[in-house]
Amino acid sequence: MSSASEPPQTASPDEGPLFFVKIPEGQIFGPIPSKQLDQWVIQGRIDRQCELRRADSPVWEKSDQRYPILSLPEQVGSGSPFHQVRVSEDNAPYRIPHRGIPSLIFALIGLLGICPIFSIAAWSMAHSDLEEIDKQHMDPGGRTMLLWANYLGMAGVIGYGILFLGFLLVAMLRFVL
């Protein structure tokens, strides 16, 4: 990019009119021919926050007035064509695989009475995965397993809680009596 303080350049008739580009930080570049301006838009060097001015006019206009594709929402694939790869990754139906099988195994181990930590882990993992599925960030294919793991983990935690309270009550009764 050339600085605006340089002497004006002349464009050949096939390159179109000359333009200045003002970036959001206030720096001005140009004059550049219309064809080079088109290339900068394609390369993503110009986005909707930039302003453009023809070399023969004192009026600045938003870049999306000359290039309407820049005014479309990024989910449509515009903003800047430069960001299409990033946008396509963000719009994936899900990014993370579910943890249905480990959650269900932990819930079953917890219910067998081996250790209450397994029930807590199963409930926690299943609950967080179900939230991610609802946000469409996770593979919904394991929803049924996660629901089972969530409920079985919850039942295990409640069961261990009741068992703990029972032991505590018996210990207190022995102490009192």
C-alpha positions as CSV (number, residue, x, y, z in Angstrom):
1,M,0.0,0.0,0.0
2,S,1.3,3.4,-0.8
3,S,0.8,6.4,1.5
4,A,-1.5,9.3,0.7
5,S,1.4,11.8,1.0
6,E,3.1,10.5,-2.2
7,P,2.4,12.3,-5.4
8,P,-0.7,11.1,-7.2
9,Q,-0.3,8.3,-9.6
10,T,-2.1,8.0,-12.9
11,A,-4.0,4.9,-13.8
12,S,-4.3,3.6,-17.3
13,P,-7.8,3.7,-18.8
14,D,-8.3,-0.1,-18.5
15,E,-7.6,0.0,-14.7
16,G,-10.5,2.3,-13.9
17,P,-10.6,5.4,-11.6
18,L,-8.2,5.9,-8.8
19,F,-9.3,5.5,-5.1
20,F,-8.0,6.3,-1.6
21,V,-8.6,3.8,1.2
22,K,-9.0,4.8,4.8
23,I,-8.7,2.0,7.3
24,P,-10.5,2.2,10.7
25,E,-7.3,3.3,12.5
26,G,-7.4,6.4,10.3
27,Q,-4.4,5.7,8.0
28,I,-5.1,6.5,4.3
29,F,-3.6,4.5,1.4
30,G,-3.6,5.3,-2.3
31,P,-4.4,6.4,-4.8
32,I,-4.9,3.0,-6.3
33,P,-6.6,1.9,-9.4
34,S,-10.1,0.4,-9.3
35,K,-8.8,-3.1,-10.4
36,Q,-6.3,-3.1,-7.5
37,L,-9.1,-2.1,-5.1
38,D,-11.1,-5.1,-6.3
39,Q,-8.1,-7.3,-5.6
40,W,-7.7,-5.9,-2.1
41,V,-11.4,-6.7,-1.4
42,I,-10.9,-10.2,-2.7
43,Q,-7.8,-10.6,-0.6
44,G,-9.6,-9.4,2.5
45,R,-7.5,-6.3,2.9
46,I,-10.6,-4.2,2.8
47,D,-13.6,-4.9,5.1
48,R,-16.9,-3.1,5.9
49,Q,-15.2,-0.7,8.4
50,C,-13.0,0.8,5.7
51,E,-13.9,4.0,3.7
52,L,-13.2,4.7,0.1
53,R,-12.9,8.0,-1.8
54,R,-12.4,8.5,-5.5
55,A,-9.3,10.6,-6.2
56,D,-11.4,13.2,-8.0
57,S,-13.9,13.5,-5.2
58,P,-13.7,14.9,-1.6
59,V,-16.5,12.6,-0.3
60,W,-15.6,9.4,1.7
61,E,-18.1,6.5,1.5
62,K,-18.3,3.2,3.4
63,S,-16.7,0.3,1.5
64,D,-19.9,-1.7,1.5
65,Q,-21.6,1.0,-0.6
66,R,-19.2,0.1,-3.5
67,Y,-18.9,-3.6,-2.5
68,P,-22.4,-4.7,-1.1
69,I,-21.0,-8.2,-0.4
70,L,-19.1,-6.6,2.5
71,S,-22.4,-5.6,4.3
72,L,-23.7,-9.2,4.4
73,P,-23.5,-11.0,7.8
74,E,-20.4,-13.2,8.2
75,Q,-22.6,-16.3,8.5
76,V,-23.5,-15.8,4.8
77,G,-19.9,-15.9,3.9
78,S,-19.1,-12.3,3.4
79,G,-17.8,-9.5,5.7
80,S,-14.6,-10.2,4.0
81,P,-14.2,-13.0,1.5
82,F,-10.8,-13.4,3.2
83,H,-12.5,-15.1,6.2
84,Q,-14.5,-17.8,4.4
85,V,-12.4,-20.6,5.8
86,R,-12.9,-19.5,9.4
87,V,-16.6,-19.0,8.9
88,S,-17.1,-22.4,7.4
89,E,-15.4,-24.0,10.4
90,D,-17.6,-22.1,12.8
91,N,-20.8,-23.1,11.1
92,A,-20.2,-26.8,11.4
93,P,-23.2,-28.6,12.9
94,Y,-21.0,-29.9,15.7
95,R,-17.3,-29.8,16.5
96,I,-16.9,-32.1,19.5
97,P,-17.6,-35.8,19.8
98,H,-20.0,-36.8,22.6
99,R,-18.8,-38.7,25.7
100,G,-21.9,-41.0,26.0
101,I,-20.1,-44.3,26.4
102,P,-17.6,-43.2,29.1
103,S,-20.4,-41.4,30.9
104,L,-22.7,-44.4,30.8
105,I,-19.9,-46.7,32.0
106,F,-19.1,-44.3,34.9
107,A,-22.8,-44.2,35.9
108,L,-23.1,-48.0,35.9
109,I,-19.8,-48.4,37.9
110,G,-21.1,-45.8,40.4
111,L,-24.4,-47.6,40.7
112,L,-22.6,-50.9,41.4
113,G,-21.4,-49.3,44.6
114,I,-17.7,-49.3,43.8
115,C,-17.1,-45.5,44.4
116,P,-19.4,-42.5,44.5
117,I,-16.9,-40.5,42.4
118,F,-18.0,-42.4,39.3
119,S,-21.6,-41.3,39.8
120,I,-20.5,-37.7,40.3
121,A,-18.3,-37.8,37.2
122,A,-21.0,-39.5,35.1
123,W,-23.6,-36.9,36.1
124,S,-21.3,-34.0,35.5
125,M,-20.0,-35.2,32.1
126,A,-23.4,-36.2,30.8
127,H,-25.0,-32.9,32.0
128,S,-22.3,-30.7,30.3
129,D,-22.4,-32.8,27.1
130,L,-26.2,-32.4,26.9
131,E,-25.8,-28.7,27.3
132,E,-23.3,-28.6,24.4
133,I,-25.6,-30.7,22.3
134,D,-28.4,-28.2,22.9
135,K,-26.0,-25.4,21.8
136,Q,-25.3,-27.5,18.7
137,H,-21.6,-27.6,19.5
138,M,-21.5,-31.4,20.0
139,D,-22.5,-34.5,18.1
140,P,-26.2,-35.2,18.9
141,G,-25.8,-38.9,18.1
142,G,-25.1,-39.8,21.7
143,R,-28.0,-37.9,23.3
144,T,-29.8,-41.1,24.4
145,M,-26.8,-42.5,26.1
146,L,-26.0,-39.2,27.7
147,L,-29.6,-38.9,29.1
148,W,-29.3,-42.4,30.6
149,A,-25.9,-41.5,32.1
150,N,-27.3,-38.2,33.4
151,Y,-30.2,-39.9,35.2
152,L,-28.2,-42.9,36.4
153,G,-25.4,-40.7,37.7
154,M,-28.0,-38.5,39.4
155,A,-29.6,-41.6,41.0
156,G,-26.2,-42.8,42.1
157,V,-25.3,-39.4,43.7
158,I,-28.7,-39.3,45.4
159,G,-28.4,-42.9,46.6
160,Y,-24.9,-42.3,48.0
161,G,-26.2,-39.2,49.7
162,I,-29.0,-41.1,51.3
163,L,-26.6,-43.8,52.3
164,F,-24.2,-41.3,53.8
165,L,-27.1,-39.6,55.7
166,G,-28.2,-43.0,57.0
167,F,-24.8,-43.9,58.3
168,L,-24.5,-40.4,59.8
169,L,-27.9,-40.9,61.6
170,V,-26.9,-44.3,62.9
171,A,-23.6,-42.9,64.2
172,M,-25.4,-40.0,65.9
173,L,-28.0,-42.4,67.5
174,R,-25.2,-44.6,68.8
175,F,-23.5,-41.6,70.2
176,V,-26.7,-40.3,71.9
177,L,-27.9,-43.7,73.2
